[in-house]
Amino acid sequence: MARGAALTPAINYLKKNKIPFNLHKYQVDIDLAENYGQAVADALSVEHHRLFKTLLVCLNGDDKNLAVCIVPVSSQLNLKKAAKAHNAKTAAMAKPEFAQRATGYVVGGISPFGQKNRLHCALDNSALALDSLFVSAGKRGIQVELSPNQLISTLNATCCELSSAA
């Protein structure tokens, strides 16, 4: 990592737990990007199916009952599948202010690691076909690359079908 680069809670978490990862920096203007996740993948020269977005859902209509879904930027989260993954009847996208408050991260930079409140996490099973995947490092402009198995074991994540083609 570059000298003087700010460590995020996600990076601190990975280092503290001795999880092997690679850090990647990028520049994308969130206001100009039509699809921010795909623009990040393009900026990193990474296939879209290898870069994953961390999304928060509220379960059973309760804004305070949140869970994490990690899906490729090339796909859309299927809310019925998200509810099933988290043993809920329904799931809806969490309001940005609730997502930010629960995780301690800003939308567009929410990492599954080092969140303020540890939430149940589900990873799209397409990750299992990859040697490595990319997720946010907890700040816009940086991503961490690690193996899907490291992500699953570190977060005790459920691995299941979560997405539909975009």
N, C-alpha and C positions, 0 to 999 in steps of 0.2 A: 504494500500500500504506500502511496506517496506520502512523503513527510508532510506533516501539518494537516493531513486530511482528517476531518472530524470522524471519530468513531461513533457509530450509532448504537443504540441498545441491541440491535440485531447482531452487529459485528462483535460487540462485547460478549454477547451470549454465546455465539459460535466459538470465539476464542476461549472463553472460560470453560466451555464443555469439550474443548479439544476436537471440534468437528472440522474436518478438512474442507476447505472451500477456496475458491479463487474470486477475487474482487475485480469487477469490470466497471469502468466509468463510461458515461455517455452524455451527450447533450441533445436534448429535444425540447422544443418550446411547446409546453402543454396547451397553450392557447391556439397554436397554429396546427397542431396535429389532429387530423380527422379521427384517427384511431390511435390513441396514445400508446397502448401496449405494442401494437404492430410497428409504430414509429420507433419505439425503443429497440425492438428486435432488429429493425433495419439499421439503426445507428450502431448497434453492436455487431452487425453482420451475422446474426443468428437466425436460424430457421424459426418461423413464427410458432411452430408446435413445440419448440424447446424453451420458450420464454413463457413463464406462468404468471398470472395475475392473482393477487390475494384479495378475495372478496369477502365481505361480511354480510351475513344474512341474519334477519331476526326470525325467530321460530314461533309458530303458533300465535302470530299477531302481537307478540310481546316485544316492544322496542328494546327492552333490557335483557332479553334472552337471546344472546348473540352467539354465532358460531362462524367458523372460517371455512371457506371453500377455495381451493387452489386449482385453477383451470388454465389451459393454454390460452394465450392471447388470440390464437387462431379460431377459438370456439366461443360459444356463449354458454353461460351457466344455465342449466335446466333446473328451475326452482322446485319442481316435483322431485327430481332426483336428489336435490340438496336436502329437502325435507326428510326424505327416506334415509339419507346418509347420516342424518343427525337425530334419527328416531323421533321425528316430529310429524304432525299432520300437515302443516303448511310451512312454507318459507317465503320470505320476501326480502328484497334487497334492503339492507340497513340504511337508515338515513346517514349521510356523511358525518354529521355532528356526533352521532352515537358511535359510529365506527372509529372516528378520531379519538373520542373520549375513552373508549374501551381499550384501544391499542396504544395510544400515545403517539401515533404516527399521523401524518397528513395524507389525505386521499391522493393517490398517485405515487405514494412512497410507503404504503403499508406493507410491512414484512410479516411473514408468519412467525419469525423468531423475535424474542425479546419484547413481546407485547406486555403492556402494563398489566393487563388481566389475561391470564392464560385461558384461552377458549378452545373448545373441542374443534378439531381440525380434520377436514376431509380433503384428500388429494385425488384428482382425476386419474383413473387407472391408465390413461394413455402414457403417463410418466414412466410406467414400468418398462416400456420398450426402449427407454433412453439410457445412455451411459451417464449423462449429466443433464441437469436442467438449470434454468436461471429463475431466481425470484428476487424481489426487491430487498435491498440491504437496509431499508428503513429510512431512505431519503431519496428524493428524486435526483437522478444523476448517477446512482450506483446500484449495481446488481451483484448478487452472489451466485456463483455457480457451484453446485455440489451434486452428489449422486442422489437419485430419488430414494434409495434405501436409507441414506443418511437422514434425509428430510423426514421420512416416515418414522424411523426409529427415534429420532431426536424429539419429534413433536407427538409421538404416539398417535400418529394420524391414521385415520381410516382410509383405505384405498378402494375406490369404487367408481362407477360411471357417474360423472357429474355434468358432462357437457353435451351440447348439441352443436352441430356444425354451424359456423357463423353465416 
